[in-house]
Amino acid sequence: MAQDIDYLLEKALSLPLSPGVYIMRDESRKVIYVGKSRALKNRVSQYFRKNSKHDKKTVLMVSKVRDFDYILTDTENEALALESQLIKQYTPKYNIKLKDGKNAPYIRIQTNDEYPKAEVVYARKNDGAKYFGPYSTISSAYGVLKTVQKCFKVHSCNRRFPKDIGKERPCLYCQIGDCVGPCTGNVTSEEYREIYKQIVLFLRGSFTEVKKKLTEKMELFSENLRFEEAAVYRDRIEALAKVWQRHKIVGSPDAEHDVFALYTDDAVSCMVVFFVREGRITNSENYIFTPDELLNTSDLQSFLYDFYAKRGDVPKELLLSFDLGEERAGLEESLRLIADRKVSVKTPERGEYKKLCDMVYENAARHAYQYKEGKEADEAVLVKLAQMLQLEVVPERIESFDISNYGKENITAGMVVAENGKMKKSDYRLFKIKELSDKQDDYASMSEAVRRRFERAKQGDEGFSVLPDLILLDGGKGHVSVIKEVLRSMGMDIPVFGMAKDDYHKTRTLCDEQGEISIAKEKQVYMLIYKLQEEVHRFTISKMRASKEKSLKKSVLEDIDGIGKEKAKKILAHFKTLSALKKASLDEIRCVKGISDKNAKAVFDYFNGQKEKDV
């Protein structure tokens, strides 16, 4: 190892004093850490100097490094963006896992539409619409959406305006006054878009400005003796005021900042952010980091950059409970480019802002404590399961398999994964069974799925590289025996148990080739097994049904060489029914517009062959 350190230090000292990204690799060339610096030589060489004072996590990471690569950039901001991209690409063990936001809920409003609509979506696109979020949970996103719909009385139905104006009678919401009723045609596009301008302001956290505009409208209608319209705006102001009053006041009315606090110990770290708008806490989120993830100032800078690169909604000021040191200036510049205005990053040492950071820090500590309590409970369940099954190791990773089919068609095997007692959906896998020709055989289907799973691992597929400590099958002793033989033939030694159901279709026992082990009296173990069995069944059958629906939508004609979706449509449009097509002569098929002689012959031969087979 000393020779490696000397080699790595010599290589680091040869780097230029330029901005860039460095990529740490272990002995198998796997990427274990990605970092960035405004001066690569200085940053990278620090890791390998004997007198460097690193924390335990950094020391552990450095001990695994056998080589590194680097990429030069023109600016520190480019290095920050490239680092974020590479972390998402490689998901290194020691980096903070920067979520890509693909499945994060947003509220989307296409303000350019004649009649805009607010909706919850799961991806942010560059389509000119305004996006708010991402929200921490889908329920919080829909909660905000319902608040908007109720307070501003905008439509929540699936009608599209102006296309659907007057086509159907107004819905119940319109009749009871909970919707202004664009479907009636009584609301112009300009009026409706004005409502959505107020919604956009409200979602940005600017209640004062919304209230001002609504008050101006109310007073205008009142002055013109249009008291019913004025009452609508009065009610809207009151409804929004009630929502706004629920948020805790933590600053002056013009305060706009996000407050970040980081709690960390040897077991877990937690980052909490409070969003403060107009002096009130409007929302909060928390992020848990594992003991392996490095949290030095550079990593924290990367986290904050990625946080706002996805959102785009950057406040005027960030308050931090931790000091970024020399990384602060680089973060301010990056956020300035995102927000297109100046953004301040501060670590308060006294006063009200310091108290606010302390409050957020207390929240972070509480979340970390709750996480550790839950993790300890999960570990206790896994230890108990290991004792009951007499396993050599605690099953940190459990893979469960199930088979689902419609007869001989669309036979599908699903694999779900539980890691440390929690479902890990990113590792779920689906196998379309290919090797069964004309029979339905659960044993053979399960064997094919398990064999293919471990063949992919042996081929170096990173999606299958982590091996399970325990395999659970939706089946009995027969399934266990078959799968154990598959594993033996591949040189794999992994415990396998079946989840056997009772007469009420509930799992009460786990079984192997020797017998059954009751789990009914161990409530927490039973709940874990029940959750796994239900999840693998849900996942497998949902994917199988989707595959079946897709195949039903596909015309049988598309199985004929040279006939695609469009040509199949033309043929069926000409003959109206498949029965008529089967009875058609070759000359009649040739009459279909857009179908060549070769296509017509292929269609005719296909159905002629079918008739011969039926005889």
Secondary structure, DSSP 4 states (H G I P E B T S, - for coil): -HHHHHHHHHHHHTS-SS-EEEEEE-TT--EEEEEEESSHHHHHHHHH-TT----HHHHHHHHH--EEEEEE-SSHHHHHHHHHHHHHHH--TTS------TT--EEEE-TTSSS--EEEES---SSS-EEE---SSHHHHHHHHHHHHHHHT---SS--TTTTTTTS---HHHHTTSS--GGGT-S-HHHHHHHHHHHHHHHTT-HHHHHHHHHHHHHHHHHTT-HHHHHHHHHHHHHHHHHHHTSPB-S-TT-EEEEEEEEE-SS-EEEEEEEEETTEEEEEEEEEE-TTS--SHHHHHHHHHHHHHHH----SEEEESS--TTHHHHHHHHHHHHHTS--EEE---SHHHHHHHHHHHHHHHHHHHHHHHHHHHHHHHHHHHHHHHT-SS--SEEEEEEEEEETTEEEEEEEEEEETTEE-GGG-EEEE--S-SS---HHHHHHHHHHHHHHHHHTT-GGG-SPPSEEEESS-HHHHHHHHHHHHHTT----EEEEEE-TTS-EEEEE-SS-EEE-TT-HHHHHHHHHHHHHHHHHHHHHHHHHHHHHHHS-GGGGSTT--HHHHHHHHHHHSSHHHHHH--HHHHHTSTT--HHHHHHHHHHHHHHHHHH-
